[in-house]
Amino acid sequence: MYSLKELGYMVFGEQPEEDWDGKLYCLETDAASTIRTNETNGFMMGFSYTIVLQGSLTLRYNGQEMSFQQNDLYIYSPGLQVTILTVSDDYRGICLIADEHLTFETPNVHDMIRIAYLPIVQLYQPRISLNNDAANTLTGRMREIIACLHSNHLYKAEVLRMLYALFLLDLNNSQNLALNNQRIPKRQAEIFINFIQLLPDHFTERHDIGFYADRLNISTVYLSRVVRQVTGRTVIDYINQMLLMEASFLLSTSALSITQIAERLHFADTPSFSKFFLRMKGQSPRDYREKQ
């Protein structure tokens, strides 16, 4: 999958800022720049948060077609493929893009997941309809990030991280997520966060729940229970989604053979990989590559 720096070159044509560290970026977008994101096919190692300021867009997210209007917030989570289908000529939006590791290293993310089911862990719920006050608050926070990105602040990286933390708190507040019946125990939140942090570094080699449970010093049964309680999904769902994304990325962007991709992703053999891809994607790796 593409890093944020690679995304910057593909979408913007150059590194957004000379001293940019590739961790956090924010920009206002129009119809043309939004369509250009299709060049990445949604293969991004990060989260993005897009608020529709004007007009509308339609996209396909994890196989589901969704429409977004003014004040709708669209949240992209790593591991799911996205395609922009239509964008109105008058479209304007504002988009915040954050590195995956930076997001889960942000201290208040742990607290928010403990409090409630945050959208960033619910891969099947990418759309939030905001009221005017919430949309204005989040848009204002994103514009603060844009201003900081283009400033000469001596502590730019530190300020950007603080602004991102504030953005996530504002997002949490806008959804009124702190409901007593949604509370997640701190221990479970920490386990889930630690599991998610392990995935990017190990999913290509380790497809088994036991590996992640061992690294977290818990049983496979307990890890499975925690992930399901926090997100409604299973450990295997997360592993398979990451494998599917990386397989799709390699089939679309590399000259590796299907056998080489199967080996890189540590499948037992090419037929096993092809069977997995067909089950997850609804078409064979060869058919998928030919249509790209």
HUBELQUI-V825752 format. One record per residue. RES is the residue in one letter. PHI is phi in whole degrees, 0 to 359 (* if undefined). PSI is psi as a letter, one per 30 degrees, with the letter a starting at -180 (* if undefined). Layout:
# HUBELQUI-V825752
res/phi/psi
RES/PHI/PSI
RES/PHI/PSI
This chain:
# HUBELQUI-V825752
res/phi/psi
M/*/l
Y/281/k
S/283/l
L/295/e
K/292/e
E/296/e
L/299/e
G/301/e
Y/294/e
M/289/e
V/271/e
F/264/f
G/86/f
E/197/l
Q/292/k
P/305/e
E/223/k
E/302/e
D/258/g
W/293/k
D/267/g
G/75/g
K/258/e
L/209/k
Y/213/l
C/213/k
L/203/l
E/270/k
T/235/l
D/236/a
A/298/e
A/294/e
S/291/e
T/293/e
I/298/e
R/298/f
T/296/f
N/296/f
E/297/f
T/270/f
N/57/g
G/76/g
F/273/i
M/231/k
M/268/i
G/185/l
F/260/k
S/225/k
Y/231/j
T/239/k
I/253/k
V/281/j
L/270/f
Q/199/k
G/79/a
S/205/l
L/213/l
T/233/k
L/219/l
R/252/j
Y/239/j
N/54/h
G/86/f
Q/251/k
E/275/k
M/223/k
S/248/k
F/232/k
Q/241/a
Q/307/k
N/75/g
D/279/k
L/252/k
Y/249/k
I/246/k
Y/263/k
S/248/k
P/303/k
G/103/f
L/238/k
Q/277/k
V/231/k
T/229/k
I/284/k
L/266/e
T/218/k
V/221/k
S/291/l
D/299/e
D/268/g
Y/299/k
R/220/k
G/215/l
I/226/k
C/232/k
L/250/k
I/241/k
A/228/k
D/304/k
E/301/e
H/293/e
L/301/e
T/300/e
F/278/f
E/272/f
T/289/k
P/306/e
N/286/f
V/300/e
H/300/e
D/293/e
M/291/e
I/292/e
R/294/e
I/285/e
A/201/l
Y/279/i
L/297/k
P/302/e
I/291/f
V/253/f
Q/260/i
L/295/f
Y/262/g
Q/230/i
P/272/f
R/245/k
I/231/k
S/269/j
L/266/k
N/280/l
N/300/e
D/297/e
A/296/e
A/298/e
N/294/e
T/295/e
L/292/e
T/297/e
G/298/e
R/295/e
M/294/e
R/290/f
E/297/e
I/295/e
I/300/e
A/298/e
C/294/e
L/302/e
H/263/g
S/264/l
N/253/g
H/301/k
L/298/f
Y/244/h
K/305/e
A/301/e
E/293/e
V/295/e
L/299/e
R/295/e
M/294/e
L/294/e
Y/295/e
A/299/e
L/294/e
F/301/e
L/295/e
L/294/e
D/296/e
L/298/e
N/299/e
N/295/e
S/296/f
Q/265/f
N/50/h
L/280/f
A/281/i
L/261/k
N/302/e
N/281/g
Q/248/g
R/295/k
I/246/k
P/304/k
K/304/e
R/299/e
Q/294/e
A/299/e
E/296/e
I/297/e
F/297/e
I/301/e
N/295/e
F/296/e
I/297/e
Q/289/f
L/287/e
L/306/e
P/302/e
D/273/f
H/230/f
F/295/f
T/290/f
E/260/e
R/240/j
H/255/g
D/256/k
I/299/e
G/303/e
F/300/e
Y/291/e
A/296/e
D/298/e
R/296/f
L/264/g
N/59/h
I/223/l
S/279/l
T/297/e
V/296/e
Y/291/e
L/299/e
S/299/e
R/295/e
V/297/e
V/298/e
R/292/e
Q/293/e
V/283/e
T/238/f
G/81/g
R/246/l
T/254/l
V/302/e
I/297/e
D/304/e
Y/293/e
I/297/e
N/296/e
Q/295/e
M/293/e
L/297/e
L/296/e
M/297/e
E/292/e
A/297/e
S/297/e
F/300/e
L/292/e
L/294/e
S/276/e
T/243/f
S/244/l
A/263/g
L/298/k
S/288/l
I/298/e
T/296/e
Q/294/e
I/294/e
A/301/e
E/292/e
R/298/e
L/268/g
H/60/h
F/277/l
A/300/e
D/196/l
T/297/e
P/302/e
S/297/e
F/296/e
S/297/e
K/296/e
F/299/e
F/296/e
L/298/e
R/295/e
M/278/e
K/254/f
G/82/g
Q/206/l
S/286/l
P/305/e
R/295/e
D/297/e
Y/298/e
R/297/e
E/293/f
K/271/f
Q/281/*
